[in-house]
C-alpha cells in the first residue's frame, strides 16, 4: 500500500470520528408528555437535540453535555421514561453501554439510568451501533479499490 493510500485511509477514519468526539445528538422527550417516548421507543414525533446547542445548567457552570441518557422510572406502579442529553455520569457500567445503573428505593420506587455516547441517538431503545462496521468499511474499501485498479 503506498503512502497516499495510507494517508487517505487515516484521514477518512479521523474525519469520520470528529462528529462523535465533539458533539452528540440525543433524543429529548418525556413519556408523560408523549407516550411514544416510552419503550418500545417511537421517534416519529420526538426531536433529536444537538447537545452542543444546549444552554447548560446554572448549577454546573462550564460543563457541557457529552452523553445521552435514558431514565426509566417506576413510581407507585406507573412507568415513566425520560430521554435527554447528559452532563455528568459514567457511560454504562464500567464503560459498557449495554448495562444500566439500577436503583430501588422505598415506597415502590425503581429507577434505571442508561447513559451512552457511542453514536447520535444512542438513548433510543436499541443497542446495535453501526459505527465499528462503518469504520471497518472506511479502512478496507480504499485498500480493496487500489487492488482492483492496479
N, C-alpha and C positions, 0 to 999 in steps of 0.2 A: 504494500500500500504506500503510495507516495505521500509526501508531506502535505500537499494541497488537500488531499482526501482526508488525512488525519485532522488537519486544521478545520476543515468544513464540518466533520463529524463533531469535533469538540465544540465549535460554535453553535451548532444545532442543539446539542444537549444543553449547553449553558442558556441559550435563549428560550428553550422550552421550559426551563426551570424558573426563570425570572419571575413570571406571574405568581408562581407558587411560593416564592420566597418573600416577595414584597407586599403582597396583598392576598386576601382570600374573600370569597363571596359566600355568604351563608343565607339559608332560608330564615325568614323572620316572620313568626306567627305565634298565636296563642289559640289553643283549641276552644277556649271559652268564647272567643270572637269568631273563629272559623273552624267548624267541625272537620274540615279537610286537613287540618294541621295534625290531627290525631294519627295513630297507626291503624291501618296502613295509610301512609302519607300520600296525599294527592296535591301536587304543587301547581295545579292548573289555576288556582286563584291566589296563590301565595307569592309575594315578591321575594326575589333574591336580592340581598343587600351587599353592596361593596363595603366591607368593613373599614377600609381606609377612609371612607367618607363619613363614618360615624363621628359625632362631635366629641366623644369622650365623656368620661364620668367625672363630676366635680370632686368626688372623694378619692379619685385615682389620677391626680394630675400627671401628665406626661406619659401615661401608659396607654398604648393603642391596642385595639383588639387584634389578635393574631391567630385565633382559632374559632371554630364553630362549636356550638353546644346545643344538645337536645336534652331537655329535662322532662322526665316522665314522673308524675306526682299523683299519688292516691291519697285523698283526704276524705275520711268518713265514707269510704266505698266509691267515691267518684274519681275517675281518672282525668287528669289534665296534662296537656303537652305544651311545652314552650320550646321554640327554636329561635336562636339568635346568635350574634357574634359574641365571642367570649374574650374577656380581658385578662383574666387570671386563671390559673389551674394547670393541670398536667394532662397531656394528651393520653386518653385511655387510662389503663393501669400499667404502670412501668413502661409507658410509651407505646403500648399495643392498643390501637383504636377499637379492636374487636371486643374489648371488655369495658364495662361501665362501672362507675363507682355507685354503690347502693347504700342507702341509709334507711333505717327504720326507727320510728320514734313512738312515743306514747300516743294514745288517742287515735289509733288506727291510721297512722301516717307512714307512708312509704315514698322515698324519693330515689330516682335513678338519674345520675349525671353521665352523659356521654359526650366527651369532648374530642374533637378531631381537627386536623389541619392538613390532611393528605391531598385534598382537592376542593375546588369550589363546590358548594352544596353538599359537603360530606355529612351534614347533620340531617340528611333525609333518612329513610328507613333502611336502605340497603347498605351492604358493606363492600360490594365489589368496587374496586378502583382501577380504572384503565391506565393510570399513569405509568406503572412499570412496563406494560405492554407497549405503550407509545414510545417510551424511551428506547426500548429494545429495537423497535422498528426504525427509529431515527439513527441508531448506530449501525444496524445491519443493512438497511436499504442502500445507502450510498456505496458501501463496500460491494454489495451484490451487483449494483449497477455498473461499477467500474470493471468488474469481472466480465460482464456481458459485453460492454463496449470494447474492451481490449482483446 
